[in-house]
Structure formats: structure tokens, C-alpha cells
Amino acid sequence: MRDLRIVFMGTPEFAVQSLKAILEAGYTVIGVITAPDKPAGRGRKLQQSEVKKYALEQNLKVLQPLNLKSEAFQKELAALAPNVQIVVAFRMLPKNVWALPEYGTFNLHASLLPQYRGAAPINWSIINGETETGVSTFFIDEKIDTGAMILQEKVIIGEDETVGQLHDKLMLTGSRLVVKTLELIQMDNVEPTIQEENENLKAAPKLDRENTRIHWKKSVDDIHNLIRGLNPYPAAWCFFRNGSEEKKVKIFGSQKQQSIHDLETGQIVIEDKKMLVAAKEGFIVVEEIQLPGKRKMKVKDLLNGYAINSEAKMR
């Protein structure tokens, strides 16, 4: 049985659960690499990453390199003498870093690879209306999310599940898969499989202003999937025109209502304290919305104190 000396790399809350599971399983973590502290909030105070906070609580050595290619950082990493490295929600690594340990560097990715390679796999699995996704571990190579796979586990996506809910399920499932992967490496029992390339692969590109915008000419299924696939972050958005005002709004909660209508897409209908927006093949019932400079609120609360014009539209 191999004696593992682990360096863990990660930044957000999603990675913390894996680090916690590794420690609880009794493995030796000799160092943690995470993002530098960043100013945040109105006071622009320096904020530590979630991984750093947890690592310091566990009295682990923490490195926060600005540049992963810097000679100073790579010397410091080599001095730790890791023989396996684990990457969960971190940056792309230079070859000098991922090729360092004897037993390799493996990554936890929140999809069933080779599907949904890229920056936002959890979001895109919901946006595209998938009914299942999962987590994969694989050895890192020169490209993004293409290395030889070690283990996978499937997770069912609920019909109205949001990306926030799915994130938490995958975080727990992924942490268990990381420990199972370490067990295989420790016993020298890994049988990696090459990822199959085919023309039907779906990507998970970075979310931006354009691909998070609601297009009301699309079907109610597509719009509902976009909204739940971006809830709670970064949130689907559109323009809301009410009389002479037009505001950019974020929409968090929705339900779909299949029906035939002859309204122009984006037309708003207020009915029984509900906001219905006309789309292809029915209506989107908006349940939670955020106006500029305001907190997100339930639509029923918005309607209590906000007059909506009969010609109001979303676009």
C-alpha cells in the first residue's frame, strides 16, 4: 500500500467538501493551494477563499500563488514533495505543476465526461434540460477536461431542480468519489480509460451576459430550464418595460404553463396575483424577481406595491 503525500488545489465551497472528506478519511494533506485573497463587498476588504478558511482551521499549510508558472512557486511546491495532487474547482495548471507528483494529478469534474467539458457544467446540464448528470475523476493532461478517466457516478436531476440544489448534491457525491479515487491510487489499482470523442459532445462554456439572457421567443421549456439553471447564480436576466420605464431585471424562480395563446411573446399578464409572461407554447409564471438596486423578492410581494401597465413587456 502506497504512502500518499497529498497536495490539494481548490477555491470555492464546492472544493471544501472534498478536502474535508479527504481529511476525515485519514489521508495526509501536506499542502493546500488556493486563490489569492481578493477585495470584496462595499468596504473592499480582502476576503479569503472558502478553501483557505477551512484549511487554516485544520492547521494546513496554504500557498496562494499569483502565477502558477512562477519559478518561486514551483520550487516551493516541489519542496513539499507531493506524490499525488487533487484539483477541485481551480485554475488550469501548467505541465510543470500537474506532472510533478509520481502518482499523478487528478481532477474532480461535475459532469459525466466527456460530456460538458468546460467552466460551468452544472449550469449547462440544467439549461439543456438533462435529466441526469454526475461527477467524474480523471488524470489531468495538456488539454481541458480530456484526461484519462478514473471513476464516475451518476446523479438524477429533478424536474424543477435549480443549479443551487444540484450543486450541493454534486458537491457531496463528488467528495465521496475523490476519496474512492484516492483509495484506488493508494492500492495501485487504478485502471484509467481514455475519453471517447464523438460529434455529439455538449460543452459547458463560461457564463456571460449573452448566454444568461432570456429570449422570450423560445419555448417555455427552454426558458424555464435557463432560469433554474442560473438560480441562484448568476441569474437569468432580461429587460422589463413598464410604461415609459425599461429596467434590466433578474428572474430567479419560475414555473412553466403550457397553453395556446395569441399574445406577443414577452407580453405580461397579471392574473390572480401572478405574473405570467407569454412565450412560445405557453407562459412562464415568474415567481421571484429582482429589480435594479433592490433585493430579490417574491412576485406576489412586488405586485402588492408596484403598478404594472397593461402593455408591460419583457424583452
SEBA-543247 format. One line per field, with one value per residue (C-alpha): residue number from 1; residue in one letter; x, y, z. Coordinates in steps of 0.05 Angstrom, whole numbers. Layout:
# residues N
baro: (NUM;...)
torti: (a;...)
px: (X;...)
py: (Y;...)
pz: (Z;...)
//
This chain:
# residues 315
baro: (1;2;3;4;5;6;7;8;9;10;11;12;13;14;15;16;17;18;19;20;21;22;23;24;25;26;27;28;29;30;31;32;33;34;35;36;37;38;39;40;41;42;43;44;45;46;47;48;49;50;51;52;53;54;55;56;57;58;59;60;61;62;63;64;65;66;67;68;69;70;71;72;73;74;75;76;77;78;79;80;81;82;83;84;85;86;87;88;89;90;91;92;93;94;95;96;97;98;99;100;101;102;103;104;105;106;107;108;109;110;111;112;113;114;115;116;117;118;119;120;121;122;123;124;125;126;127;128;129;130;131;132;133;134;135;136;137;138;139;140;141;142;143;144;145;146;147;148;149;150;151;152;153;154;155;156;157;158;159;160;161;162;163;164;165;166;167;168;169;170;171;172;173;174;175;176;177;178;179;180;181;182;183;184;185;186;187;188;189;190;191;192;193;194;195;196;197;198;199;200;201;202;203;204;205;206;207;208;209;210;211;212;213;214;215;216;217;218;219;220;221;222;223;224;225;226;227;228;229;230;231;232;233;234;235;236;237;238;239;240;241;242;243;244;245;246;247;248;249;250;251;252;253;254;255;256;257;258;259;260;261;262;263;264;265;266;267;268;269;270;271;272;273;274;275;276;277;278;279;280;281;282;283;284;285;286;287;288;289;290;291;292;293;294;295;296;297;298;299;300;301;302;303;304;305;306;307;308;309;310;311;312;313;314;315)
torti: (m;r;d;l;r;i;v;f;m;g;t;p;e;f;a;v;q;s;l;k;a;i;l;e;a;g;y;t;v;i;g;v;i;t;a;p;d;k;p;a;g;r;g;r;k;l;q;q;s;e;v;k;k;y;a;l;e;q;n;l;k;v;l;q;p;l;n;l;k;s;e;a;f;q;k;e;l;a;a;l;a;p;n;v;q;i;v;v;a;f;r;m;l;p;k;n;v;w;a;l;p;e;y;g;t;f;n;l;h;a;s;l;l;p;q;y;r;g;a;a;p;i;n;w;s;i;i;n;g;e;t;e;t;g;v;s;t;f;f;i;d;e;k;i;d;t;g;a;m;i;l;q;e;k;v;i;i;g;e;d;e;t;v;g;q;l;h;d;k;l;m;l;t;g;s;r;l;v;v;k;t;l;e;l;i;q;m;d;n;v;e;p;t;i;q;e;e;n;e;n;l;k;a;a;p;k;l;d;r;e;n;t;r;i;h;w;k;k;s;v;d;d;i;h;n;l;i;r;g;l;n;p;y;p;a;a;w;c;f;f;r;n;g;s;e;e;k;k;v;k;i;f;g;s;q;k;q;q;s;i;h;d;l;e;t;g;q;i;v;i;e;d;k;k;m;l;v;a;a;k;e;g;f;i;v;v;e;e;i;q;l;p;g;k;r;k;m;k;v;k;d;l;l;n;g;y;a;i;n;s;e;a;k;m;r)
px: (0;27;40;6;30;-27;-28;-100;-119;-185;-220;-297;-345;-353;-280;-284;-327;-275;-218;-259;-275;-201;-181;-238;-216;-148;-105;-44;-52;16;-7;-66;-63;-118;-132;-101;-145;-189;-223;-299;-361;-374;-314;-269;-238;-194;-234;-204;-228;-273;-218;-167;-214;-224;-151;-128;-180;-147;-76;-57;-1;-32;0;-33;8;-9;25;26;84;130;195;189;121;143;204;161;113;170;198;133;148;75;65;-8;-46;-121;-155;-227;-253;-186;-147;-116;-47;18;51;108;56;9;66;104;76;95;24;-6;-53;-127;-187;-259;-306;-381;-406;-406;-345;-334;-400;-398;-325;-313;-324;-398;-420;-473;-508;-508;-535;-598;-601;-600;-656;-616;-649;-583;-512;-457;-385;-320;-248;-193;-118;-100;-65;-47;-119;-181;-221;-196;-151;-159;-219;-214;-285;-355;-421;-489;-537;-610;-634;-703;-755;-754;-686;-644;-569;-560;-594;-557;-491;-499;-517;-457;-411;-427;-426;-361;-327;-342;-315;-250;-239;-255;-204;-151;-165;-151;-87;-64;-74;-42;-107;-126;-147;-156;-198;-188;-246;-284;-290;-354;-394;-450;-410;-441;-396;-401;-373;-364;-428;-432;-481;-508;-517;-553;-605;-676;-703;-778;-788;-761;-805;-829;-786;-723;-737;-755;-692;-649;-679;-670;-601;-578;-613;-584;-523;-512;-587;-623;-640;-680;-708;-774;-814;-870;-900;-842;-794;-747;-705;-657;-685;-662;-711;-697;-759;-807;-858;-880;-952;-964;-1022;-1043;-1048;-1044;-1005;-939;-880;-857;-927;-941;-1009;-1026;-1076;-1094;-1033;-989;-943;-948;-902;-922;-872;-873;-922;-948;-930;-874;-901;-849;-844;-782;-753;-700;-706;-644;-616;-667;-665;-697;-770;-830;-873;-935;-899;-878;-950;-974;-938;-919;-968;-957;-983;-1030;-979;-920;-870;-808;-756)
py: (0;68;123;184;256;298;370;395;452;487;553;554;520;462;443;448;386;344;370;355;284;271;291;253;191;197;218;264;332;366;430;468;514;565;632;696;737;786;851;843;878;952;961;924;884;826;761;692;635;583;531;576;588;513;496;546;517;449;479;460;495;543;570;626;637;695;659;583;587;626;593;612;578;515;509;516;463;415;424;396;332;312;245;258;323;334;391;412;477;510;541;507;481;486;420;432;431;374;328;337;281;208;182;238;297;283;329;324;350;360;323;255;266;272;310;382;397;469;521;514;441;443;503;476;407;441;495;440;401;340;290;263;286;265;272;245;239;239;249;318;325;383;399;419;361;310;265;191;177;141;139;166;168;189;237;247;319;335;365;434;428;492;496;513;449;407;439;415;344;340;370;313;258;287;287;213;199;236;190;128;152;161;90;63;104;82;9;19;-6;49;28;93;95;142;190;176;233;239;292;294;323;383;438;478;546;603;641;712;768;739;666;684;729;705;704;703;676;609;553;553;491;526;589;552;510;573;606;546;532;601;604;628;650;687;692;696;767;808;878;896;952;982;1045;1093;1055;1000;963;905;852;785;727;671;628;606;554;535;535;500;531;560;636;691;742;772;737;775;804;806;783;795;743;722;758;721;748;708;723;698;653;600;544;578;623;629;643;688;672;711;774;826;899;943;964;921;853;795;786;743;768;768;818;861;864;890;956;961;981;943;973;931;939;917;870;830;831)
pz: (0;-20;30;0;7;-19;-44;-53;-100;-99;-83;-74;-26;-76;-63;13;18;-19;25;87;62;48;119;151;113;147;89;97;64;63;29;1;-59;-68;-100;-71;-24;-63;-44;-40;-15;-5;41;-10;47;29;30;38;-6;26;18;53;112;121;111;164;212;201;210;139;101;50;-14;-54;-117;-163;-221;-224;-274;-228;-211;-137;-131;-168;-123;-61;-88;-105;-35;-7;-46;-61;-94;-113;-126;-126;-163;-148;-179;-191;-248;-307;-287;-325;-342;-293;-237;-257;-279;-214;-169;-180;-177;-219;-211;-215;-223;-199;-253;-243;-305;-336;-380;-438;-436;-411;-410;-390;-337;-320;-326;-270;-301;-372;-354;-327;-382;-434;-398;-379;-331;-305;-296;-248;-227;-257;-234;-286;-293;-317;-384;-431;-452;-412;-381;-432;-389;-377;-332;-265;-236;-249;-211;-238;-204;-224;-239;-212;-260;-226;-192;-191;-202;-129;-107;-158;-138;-67;-89;-135;-82;-34;-87;-115;-47;-39;-108;-92;-32;-74;-125;-72;-47;-117;-123;-54;-72;-141;-170;-220;-289;-327;-390;-449;-460;-524;-574;-615;-652;-601;-543;-508;-480;-415;-433;-385;-369;-397;-409;-473;-455;-390;-423;-431;-502;-496;-567;-542;-514;-442;-430;-454;-414;-350;-357;-366;-304;-259;-289;-267;-199;-151;-190;-235;-250;-317;-338;-388;-398;-365;-399;-357;-386;-403;-358;-380;-329;-330;-283;-258;-254;-203;-193;-247;-267;-337;-361;-427;-466;-533;-537;-589;-548;-570;-536;-475;-461;-387;-359;-286;-262;-190;-161;-211;-266;-330;-388;-457;-492;-546;-528;-464;-406;-356;-287;-254;-180;-158;-188;-173;-196;-203;-135;-97;-63;-99;-78;-89;-147;-102;-56;-116;-141;-73;-83;-156;-211;-276;-340;-384;-441;-399;-432;-420;-475)
//
